[in-house]
Amino acid sequence: MLSWSSNAAGTPADVVAVVDDDHDAGLPFAAELVAFAQAIGGWDDDVLADTRSRLHAAAGEAFMVDAAAVVANFEMMTRVADGTGARFPDERSERQRNIVAQLDIDWFASADRRRA
């Protein structure tokens, strides 16, 4: 969704930056956002607190709260979809496979192996 929404807003994002520190997402406050996203996916509360503080300092409280809300919404949507057994329709499968390959995340436990 990030790649689609950023393209629609006229600010294309390099989503590989989420998994590869050598990439620049190309968005305002990209370094702080990527660090925050990575920390949310981790297990270290101190790292999360630090990245949240750095995002707040760089972009402001409203931006940091919006970023946290987006993460929370995606977490909720993923849990609902997983809980109901929902899957991407076949016409979106190729794009999904391309993004999974681009991000090299097919090793995630939640990956849908039927698309492999």
TIVO-2410 file (N, C-alpha, C; in nm, 3 decimals):
# residues 116
REC num residu      c1      c2      c3 atome chaine
REC   1      M   0.081  -0.119   0.000     N      A
REC   1      M   0.000   0.000   0.000    CA      A
REC   1      M   0.086   0.126   0.000     C      A
REC   2      L   0.201   0.120   0.069     N      A
REC   2      L   0.289   0.237   0.072    CA      A
REC   2      L   0.331   0.276  -0.069     C      A
REC   3      S   0.371   0.177  -0.147     N      A
REC   3      S   0.416   0.211  -0.283    CA      A
REC   3      S   0.303   0.270  -0.364     C      A
REC   4      W   0.183   0.217  -0.350     N      A
REC   4      W   0.069   0.270  -0.426    CA      A
REC   4      W   0.031   0.410  -0.378     C      A
REC   5      S   0.022   0.429  -0.248     N      A
REC   5      S  -0.019   0.560  -0.198    CA      A
REC   5      S   0.086   0.666  -0.224     C      A
REC   6      S   0.213   0.630  -0.212     N      A
REC   6      S   0.317   0.729  -0.238    CA      A
REC   6      S   0.322   0.766  -0.386     C      A
REC   7      N   0.298   0.670  -0.474     N      A
REC   7      N   0.292   0.701  -0.617    CA      A
REC   7      N   0.174   0.794  -0.646     C      A
REC   8      A   0.060   0.766  -0.586     N      A
REC   8      A  -0.059   0.850  -0.607    CA      A
REC   8      A  -0.036   0.991  -0.556     C      A
REC   9      A   0.045   1.005  -0.451     N      A
REC   9      A   0.074   1.138  -0.395    CA      A
REC   9      A   0.185   1.209  -0.470     C      A
REC  10      G   0.244   1.142  -0.570     N      A
REC  10      G   0.350   1.204  -0.648    CA      A
REC  10      G   0.487   1.195  -0.582     C      A
REC  11      T   0.501   1.112  -0.482     N      A
REC  11      T   0.629   1.093  -0.412    CA      A
REC  11      T   0.659   0.943  -0.405     C      A
REC  12      P   0.703   0.884  -0.517     N      A
REC  12      P   0.728   0.739  -0.518    CA      A
REC  12      P   0.826   0.698  -0.409     C      A
REC  13      A   0.794   0.589  -0.341     N      A
REC  13      A   0.877   0.539  -0.231    CA      A
REC  13      A   0.948   0.412  -0.274     C      A
REC  14      D   1.070   0.397  -0.228     N      A
REC  14      D   1.144   0.272  -0.248    CA      A
REC  14      D   1.119   0.186  -0.125     C      A
REC  15      V   1.025   0.093  -0.135     N      A
REC  15      V   0.986   0.012  -0.019    CA      A
REC  15      V   1.096  -0.085   0.024     C      A
REC  16      V   1.194  -0.108  -0.062     N      A
REC  16      V   1.306  -0.196  -0.025    CA      A
REC  16      V   1.382  -0.137   0.093     C      A
REC  17      A   1.372  -0.006   0.113     N      A
REC  17      A   1.440   0.059   0.225    CA      A
REC  17      A   1.398   0.002   0.360     C      A
REC  18      V   1.280  -0.057   0.367     N      A
REC  18      V   1.233  -0.115   0.493    CA      A
REC  18      V   1.317  -0.235   0.533     C      A
REC  19      V   1.370  -0.307   0.435     N      A
REC  19      V   1.448  -0.428   0.464    CA      A
REC  19      V   1.595  -0.416   0.426     C      A
REC  20      D   1.636  -0.307   0.363     N      A
REC  20      D   1.774  -0.290   0.319    CA      A
REC  20      D   1.820  -0.148   0.350     C      A
REC  21      D   1.910  -0.137   0.446     N      A
REC  21      D   1.957  -0.005   0.490    CA      A
REC  21      D   2.034   0.072   0.383     C      A
REC  22      D   2.074   0.007   0.274     N      A
REC  22      D   2.145   0.076   0.166    CA      A
REC  22      D   2.051   0.152   0.074     C      A
REC  23      H   1.920   0.135   0.092     N      A
REC  23      H   1.821   0.203   0.008    CA      A
REC  23      H   1.765   0.323   0.082     C      A
REC  24      D   1.735   0.428   0.007     N      A
REC  24      D   1.669   0.547   0.061    CA      A
REC  24      D   1.523   0.542   0.016     C      A
REC  25      A   1.432   0.544   0.111     N      A
REC  25      A   1.290   0.534   0.078    CA      A
REC  25      A   1.243   0.651  -0.008     C      A
REC  26      G   1.314   0.763  -0.002     N      A
REC  26      G   1.278   0.878  -0.085    CA      A
REC  26      G   1.160   0.956  -0.033     C      A
REC  27      L   1.130   0.945   0.095     N      A
REC  27      L   1.017   1.015   0.156    CA      A
REC  27      L   1.068   1.111   0.263     C      A
REC  28      P   0.988   1.211   0.298     N      A
REC  28      P   1.027   1.297   0.410    CA      A
REC  28      P   1.042   1.215   0.538     C      A
REC  29      F   1.146   1.240   0.611     N      A
REC  29      F   1.175   1.170   0.737    CA      A
REC  29      F   1.191   1.019   0.717     C      A
REC  30      A   1.240   0.982   0.598     N      A
REC  30      A   1.251   0.840   0.563    CA      A
REC  30      A   1.336   0.761   0.661     C      A
REC  31      A   1.451   0.812   0.697     N      A
REC  31      A   1.540   0.737   0.787    CA      A
REC  31      A   1.472   0.711   0.921     C      A
REC  32      E   1.405   0.813   0.973     N      A
REC  32      E   1.336   0.798   1.101    CA      A
REC  32      E   1.217   0.704   1.090     C      A
REC  33      L   1.143   0.713   0.980     N      A
REC  33      L   1.028   0.623   0.959    CA      A
REC  33      L   1.072   0.477   0.944     C      A
REC  34      V   1.177   0.454   0.867     N      A
REC  34      V   1.225   0.317   0.848    CA      A
REC  34      V   1.275   0.261   0.980     C      A
REC  35      A   1.351   0.339   1.055     N      A
REC  35      A   1.400   0.292   1.185    CA      A
REC  35      A   1.283   0.259   1.278     C      A
REC  36      F   1.182   0.344   1.278     N      A
REC  36      F   1.063   0.321   1.361    CA      A
REC  36      F   0.992   0.193   1.318     C      A
REC  37      A   0.973   0.175   1.187     N      A
REC  37      A   0.907   0.055   1.135    CA      A
REC  37      A   0.986  -0.071   1.172     C      A
REC  38      Q   1.117  -0.065   1.158     N      A
REC  38      Q   1.201  -0.180   1.193    CA      A
REC  38      Q   1.193  -0.209   1.342     C      A
REC  39      A   1.191  -0.106   1.424     N      A
REC  39      A   1.184  -0.126   1.569    CA      A
REC  39      A   1.049  -0.185   1.610     C      A
REC  40      I   0.943  -0.144   1.544     N      A
REC  40      I   0.811  -0.199   1.576    CA      A
REC  40      I   0.808  -0.348   1.547     C      A
REC  41      G   0.878  -0.390   1.444     N      A
REC  41      G   0.883  -0.531   1.410    CA      A
REC  41      G   0.979  -0.611   1.497     C      A
REC  42      G   1.052  -0.544   1.582     N      A
REC  42      G   1.149  -0.611   1.668    CA      A
REC  42      G   1.095  -0.638   1.807     C      A
REC  43      W   1.186  -0.673   1.896     N      A
REC  43      W   1.147  -0.713   2.031    CA      A
REC  43      W   1.209  -0.625   2.139     C      A
REC  44      D   1.283  -0.522   2.100     N      A
REC  44      D   1.356  -0.440   2.197    CA      A
REC  44      D   1.279  -0.311   2.227     C      A
REC  45      D   1.219  -0.304   2.344     N      A
REC  45      D   1.139  -0.187   2.381    CA      A
REC  45      D   1.222  -0.059   2.389     C      A
REC  46      D   1.349  -0.071   2.427     N      A
REC  46      D   1.435   0.047   2.434    CA      A
REC  46      D   1.463   0.103   2.295     C      A
REC  47      V   1.486   0.015   2.199     N      A
REC  47      V   1.508   0.059   2.061    CA      A
REC  47      V   1.381   0.125   2.008     C      A
REC  48      L   1.267   0.066   2.037     N      A
REC  48      L   1.140   0.125   1.993    CA      A
REC  48      L   1.120   0.263   2.053     C      A
REC  49      A   1.146   0.277   2.181     N      A
REC  49      A   1.131   0.408   2.247    CA      A
REC  49      A   1.226   0.511   2.185     C      A
REC  50      D   1.348   0.468   2.155     N      A
REC  50      D   1.446   0.559   2.096    CA      A
REC  50      D   1.404   0.602   1.955     C      A
REC  51      T   1.361   0.507   1.873     N      A
REC  51      T   1.321   0.543   1.737    CA      A
REC  51      T   1.195   0.628   1.736     C      A
REC  52      R   1.105   0.601   1.828     N      A
REC  52      R   0.984   0.683   1.840    CA      A
REC  52      R   1.022   0.826   1.878     C      A
REC  53      S   1.115   0.842   1.971     N      A
REC  53      S   1.161   0.975   2.012    CA      A
REC  53      S   1.231   1.048   1.898     C      A
REC  54      R   1.311   0.974   1.821     N      A
REC  54      R   1.380   1.037   1.708    CA      A
REC  54      R   1.282   1.081   1.599     C      A
REC  55      L   1.180   0.999   1.574     N      A
REC  55      L   1.078   1.037   1.475    CA      A
REC  55      L   1.001   1.159   1.525     C      A
REC  56      H   0.968   1.161   1.652     N      A
REC  56      H   0.897   1.275   1.712    CA      A
REC  56      H   0.980   1.402   1.700     C      A
REC  57      A   1.110   1.392   1.730     N      A
REC  57      A   1.198   1.510   1.724    CA      A
REC  57      A   1.214   1.561   1.581     C      A
REC  58      A   1.219   1.470   1.486     N      A
REC  58      A   1.240   1.510   1.347    CA      A
REC  58      A   1.114   1.562   1.279     C      A
REC  59      A   1.001   1.495   1.307     N      A
REC  59      A   0.880   1.524   1.229    CA      A
REC  59      A   0.766   1.584   1.309     C      A
REC  60      G   0.775   1.579   1.440     N      A
REC  60      G   0.669   1.633   1.523    CA      A
REC  60      G   0.577   1.525   1.577     C      A
REC  61      E   0.503   1.563   1.680     N      A
REC  61      E   0.417   1.467   1.748    CA      A
REC  61      E   0.306   1.413   1.658     C      A
REC  62      A   0.240   1.501   1.584     N      A
REC  62      A   0.127   1.457   1.501    CA      A
REC  62      A   0.174   1.355   1.397     C      A
REC  63      F   0.289   1.379   1.336     N      A
REC  63      F   0.343   1.287   1.235    CA      A
REC  63      F   0.375   1.152   1.299     C      A
REC  64      M   0.439   1.155   1.416     N      A
REC  64      M   0.474   1.031   1.485    CA      A
REC  64      M   0.348   0.953   1.523     C      A
REC  65      V   0.247   1.021   1.573     N      A
REC  65      V   0.121   0.955   1.609    CA      A
REC  65      V   0.055   0.896   1.485     C      A
REC  66      D   0.055   0.969   1.374     N      A
REC  66      D  -0.001   0.916   1.249    CA      A
REC  66      D   0.075   0.790   1.205     C      A
REC  67      A   0.207   0.793   1.214     N      A
REC  67      A   0.287   0.676   1.175    CA      A
REC  67      A   0.253   0.557   1.264     C      A
REC  68      A   0.241   0.578   1.393     N      A
REC  68      A   0.205   0.469   1.484    CA      A
REC  68      A   0.064   0.417   1.455     C      A
REC  69      A  -0.027   0.507   1.421     N      A
REC  69      A  -0.164   0.466   1.390    CA      A
REC  69      A  -0.168   0.382   1.262     C      A
REC  70      V  -0.087   0.419   1.163     N      A
REC  70      V  -0.082   0.341   1.039    CA      A
REC  70      V  -0.032   0.200   1.069     C      A
REC  71      V   0.072   0.190   1.149     N      A
REC  71      V   0.125   0.058   1.187    CA      A
REC  71      V   0.018  -0.023   1.259     C      A
REC  72      A  -0.049   0.038   1.354     N      A
REC  72      A  -0.153  -0.031   1.430    CA      A
REC  72      A  -0.265  -0.078   1.339     C      A
REC  73      N  -0.303   0.005   1.243     N      A
REC  73      N  -0.410  -0.032   1.150    CA      A
REC  73      N  -0.368  -0.150   1.062     C      A
REC  74      F  -0.245  -0.148   1.012     N      A
REC  74      F  -0.198  -0.260   0.931    CA      A
REC  74      F  -0.192  -0.387   1.013     C      A
REC  75      E  -0.149  -0.378   1.137     N      A
REC  75      E  -0.146  -0.496   1.225    CA      A
REC  75      E  -0.287  -0.552   1.242     C      A
REC  76      M  -0.382  -0.463   1.266     N      A
REC  76      M  -0.521  -0.505   1.283    CA      A
REC  76      M  -0.574  -0.569   1.155     C      A
REC  77      M  -0.550  -0.507   1.040     N      A
REC  77      M  -0.601  -0.562   0.914    CA      A
REC  77      M  -0.540  -0.699   0.886     C      A
REC  78      T  -0.411  -0.715   0.915     N      A
REC  78      T  -0.345  -0.844   0.893    CA      A
REC  78      T  -0.406  -0.952   0.981     C      A
REC  79      R  -0.429  -0.920   1.107     N      A
REC  79      R  -0.488  -1.019   1.197    CA      A
REC  79      R  -0.630  -1.057   1.155     C      A
REC  80      V  -0.708  -0.960   1.112     N      A
REC  80      V  -0.844  -0.990   1.066    CA      A
REC  80      V  -0.838  -1.078   0.941     C      A
REC  81      A  -0.753  -1.041   0.846     N      A
REC  81      A  -0.742  -1.120   0.723    CA      A
REC  81      A  -0.694  -1.261   0.753     C      A
REC  82      D  -0.592  -1.273   0.836     N      A
REC  82      D  -0.542  -1.406   0.871    CA      A
REC  82      D  -0.648  -1.487   0.944     C      A
REC  83      G  -0.720  -1.423   1.034     N      A
REC  83      G  -0.821  -1.493   1.112    CA      A
REC  83      G  -0.938  -1.543   1.029     C      A
REC  84      T  -0.968  -1.472   0.923     N      A
REC  84      T  -1.080  -1.514   0.839    CA      A
REC  84      T  -1.036  -1.602   0.723     C      A
REC  85      G  -0.906  -1.617   0.706     N      A
REC  85      G  -0.855  -1.697   0.594    CA      A
REC  85      G  -0.855  -1.623   0.462     C      A
REC  86      A  -0.874  -1.492   0.465     N      A
REC  86      A  -0.878  -1.413   0.343    CA      A
REC  86      A  -0.742  -1.417   0.273     C      A
REC  87      R  -0.744  -1.421   0.143     N      A
REC  87      R  -0.623  -1.420   0.062    CA      A
REC  87      R  -0.641  -1.322  -0.052     C      A
REC  88      F  -0.528  -1.278  -0.109     N      A
REC  88      F  -0.535  -1.190  -0.224    CA      A
REC  88      F  -0.601  -1.262  -0.340     C      A
REC  89      P  -0.683  -1.193  -0.418     N      A
REC  89      P  -0.742  -1.256  -0.536    CA      A
REC  89      P  -0.633  -1.292  -0.637     C      A
REC  90      D  -0.658  -1.391  -0.720     N      A
REC  90      D  -0.559  -1.439  -0.816    CA      A
REC  90      D  -0.503  -1.326  -0.903     C      A
REC  91      E  -0.586  -1.230  -0.942     N      A
REC  91      E  -0.537  -1.123  -1.030    CA      A
REC  91      E  -0.433  -1.034  -0.963     C      A
REC  92      R  -0.423  -1.039  -0.831     N      A
REC  92      R  -0.321  -0.961  -0.760    CA      A
REC  92      R  -0.203  -1.045  -0.718     C      A
REC  93      S  -0.211  -1.175  -0.740     N      A
REC  93      S  -0.106  -1.266  -0.694    CA      A
REC  93      S   0.030  -1.235  -0.754     C      A
REC  94      E   0.036  -1.204  -0.883     N      A
REC  94      E   0.165  -1.177  -0.946    CA      A
REC  94      E   0.230  -1.053  -0.885     C      A
REC  95      R   0.153  -0.947  -0.868     N      A
REC  95      R   0.209  -0.825  -0.806    CA      A
REC  95      R   0.255  -0.856  -0.664     C      A
REC  96      Q   0.177  -0.934  -0.592     N      A
REC  96      Q   0.214  -0.971  -0.455    CA      A
REC  96      Q   0.344  -1.051  -0.455     C      A
REC  97      R   0.357  -1.147  -0.545     N      A
REC  97      R   0.480  -1.226  -0.555    CA      A
REC  97      R   0.599  -1.137  -0.586     C      A
REC  98      N   0.579  -1.038  -0.674     N      A
REC  98      N   0.688  -0.947  -0.709    CA      A
REC  98      N   0.733  -0.866  -0.588     C      A
REC  99      I   0.639  -0.816  -0.509     N      A
REC  99      I   0.674  -0.738  -0.390    CA      A
REC  99      I   0.743  -0.826  -0.288     C      A
REC 100      V   0.691  -0.947  -0.267     N      A
REC 100      V   0.753  -1.040  -0.171    CA      A
REC 100      V   0.896  -1.071  -0.215     C      A
REC 101      A   0.917  -1.095  -0.344     N      A
REC 101      A   1.051  -1.123  -0.395    CA      A
REC 101      A   1.142  -1.000  -0.381     C      A
REC 102      Q   1.089  -0.883  -0.414     N      A
REC 102      Q   1.167  -0.759  -0.406    CA      A
REC 102      Q   1.214  -0.734  -0.263     C      A
REC 103      L   1.128  -0.761  -0.166     N      A
REC 103      L   1.162  -0.738  -0.026    CA      A
REC 103      L   1.230  -0.859   0.038     C      A
REC 104      D   1.236  -0.972  -0.034     N      A
REC 104      D   1.295  -1.095   0.016    CA      A
REC 104      D   1.234  -1.135   0.151     C      A
REC 105      I   1.100  -1.140   0.154     N      A
REC 105      I   1.031  -1.170   0.280    CA      A
REC 105      I   0.948  -1.297   0.272     C      A
REC 106      D   0.976  -1.382   0.174     N      A
REC 106      D   0.897  -1.504   0.164    CA      A
REC 106      D   0.931  -1.605   0.273     C      A
REC 107      W   1.031  -1.576   0.352     N      A
REC 107      W   1.068  -1.663   0.464    CA      A
REC 107      W   0.984  -1.637   0.588     C      A
REC 108      F   0.901  -1.531   0.588     N      A
REC 108      F   0.817  -1.502   0.704    CA      A
REC 108      F   0.725  -1.620   0.733     C      A
REC 109      A   0.702  -1.646   0.859     N      A
REC 109      A   0.616  -1.757   0.899    CA      A
REC 109      A   0.475  -1.739   0.844     C      A
REC 110      S   0.430  -1.616   0.823     N      A
REC 110      S   0.294  -1.591   0.777    CA      A
REC 110      S   0.283  -1.591   0.625     C      A
REC 111      A   0.393  -1.619   0.554     N      A
REC 111      A   0.388  -1.617   0.408    CA      A
REC 111      A   0.291  -1.722   0.357     C      A
REC 112      D   0.216  -1.687   0.256     N      A
REC 112      D   0.121  -1.779   0.195    CA      A
REC 112      D   0.197  -1.866   0.095     C      A
REC 113      R   0.228  -1.987   0.133     N      A
REC 113      R   0.310  -2.076   0.051    CA      A
REC 113      R   0.239  -2.120  -0.077     C      A
REC 114      R   0.109  -2.101  -0.086     N      A
REC 114      R   0.037  -2.141  -0.208    CA      A
REC 114      R   0.079  -2.056  -0.326     C      A
REC 115      R   0.137  -1.939  -0.302     N      A
REC 115      R   0.177  -1.851  -0.410    CA      A
REC 115      R   0.317  -1.881  -0.459     C      A
REC 116      A   0.389  -1.968  -0.392     N      A
REC 116      A   0.530  -1.995  -0.426    CA      A
REC 116      A   0.543  -2.064  -0.559     C      A
***
